[in-house]
Amino acid sequence: MKDNHIQQFVIDYLKTHVTKSDVVVDATVGNGHDTLLLASLAKHVIGFDIQAIAIERTLQKIKNSSIENVTLFNDSFENISKIEAYKGVVFNLGYLPNGDKSITTQALVTLDTLKSITQQMQNDDFILITAYPGHPEGTLEADLILKYVQTLPRSFLSLIYQIQNRKNAPFIILIEKQND
């Protein structure tokens, strides 16, 4: 059996929580896989990535499909707060697969962005994060996020989905805004 539980959790969660009336954000478009999944589920997807190659790869995937409900920005996810309304944000942290591994998401930037997003969240909004602690910045990033979600008020629900017997395996952090 292949170790795809983390990826399948993300897919299953998105399929049950994103509807055709939702605007969602793909904070790190990477190679476009999450962007395409979100586009099949949502009214509109807004995607961010700091690497032009990630935007190009995602645009190519969009062109090869019949998807028209995606807007991409070659920009940092720090600017998510400029978007007025969305139901959820998906982060796939770390570095671009098959890309330059020296370019990673930055722990403090990610933390500041999460703080900003959680302040804007409405009831039933979500943040779905895949963290990758297998490299130094990823370890720091995961640790900071885990500490932060423990400080969220009771109006939030935070869950961790993690493989326990794989050292430094990717894991999921889910944050949902609950009814006040």
Secondary structure as the mmCIF struct_conf table of DSSP 4:
data_model
#
loop_
_struct_conf.conf_type_id
_struct_conf.id
_struct_conf.beg_label_comp_id
_struct_conf.beg_label_asym_id
_struct_conf.beg_label_seq_id
_struct_conf.end_label_comp_id
_struct_conf.end_label_asym_id
_struct_conf.end_label_seq_id
BEND BEND1 ASP A 3 ASP A 3
HELX_RH_AL_P HELX_RH_AL_P1 HIS A 5 HIS A 17
TURN_TY1_P TURN_TY1_P1 LYS A 20 SER A 21
STRN STRN1 VAL A 23 ASP A 26
BEND BEND2 ALA A 27 ALA A 27
TURN_TY1_P TURN_TY1_P2 GLY A 30 ASN A 31
BEND BEND3 GLY A 32 GLY A 32
HELX_RH_AL_P HELX_RH_AL_P2 HIS A 33 LEU A 41
BEND BEND4 ALA A 42 LYS A 43
STRN STRN2 HIS A 44 PHE A 48
BEND BEND5 ILE A 50 ILE A 50
HELX_RH_AL_P HELX_RH_AL_P3 ALA A 52 LYS A 63
TURN_TY1_P TURN_TY1_P3 ASN A 64 SER A 66
STRN STRN3 VAL A 70 PHE A 73
BEND BEND6 ASN A 74 ASP A 75
HELX_RH_3T_P HELX_RH_3T_P1 PHE A 77 LYS A 82
BEND BEND7 ILE A 83 ILE A 83
BEND BEND8 LYS A 87 LYS A 87
STRN STRN4 GLY A 88 ASN A 92
BEND BEND9 GLY A 94 GLY A 94
STRN STRN5 TYR A 95 TYR A 95
TURN_TY1_P TURN_TY1_P4 PRO A 97 ASN A 98
BEND BEND10 GLY A 99 GLY A 99
TURN_TY1_P TURN_TY1_P5 LYS A 101 SER A 102
STRN STRN6 THR A 104 THR A 104
HELX_RH_AL_P HELX_RH_AL_P4 ALA A 107 GLN A 120
TURN_TY1_P TURN_TY1_P6 ASN A 123 ASP A 124
STRN STRN7 PHE A 126 ALA A 131
TURN_TY1_P TURN_TY1_P7 PRO A 133 GLY A 134
BEND BEND11 HIS A 135 HIS A 135
HELX_RH_AL_P HELX_RH_AL_P5 PRO A 136 VAL A 149
TURN_TY1_P TURN_TY1_P8 GLN A 150 THR A 151
BEND BEND12 LEU A 152 LEU A 152
TURN_TY1_P TURN_TY1_P9 ARG A 154 SER A 155
STRN STRN8 PHE A 156 GLN A 162
TURN_TY1_P TURN_TY1_P10 GLN A 164 ASN A 165
BEND BEND13 ARG A 166 ARG A 166
TURN_TY1_P TURN_TY1_P11 LYS A 167 ASN A 168
STRN STRN9 PHE A 171 LYS A 177
HELX_LH_PP_P HELX_LH_PP_P1 GLN A 178 ASN A 179
#
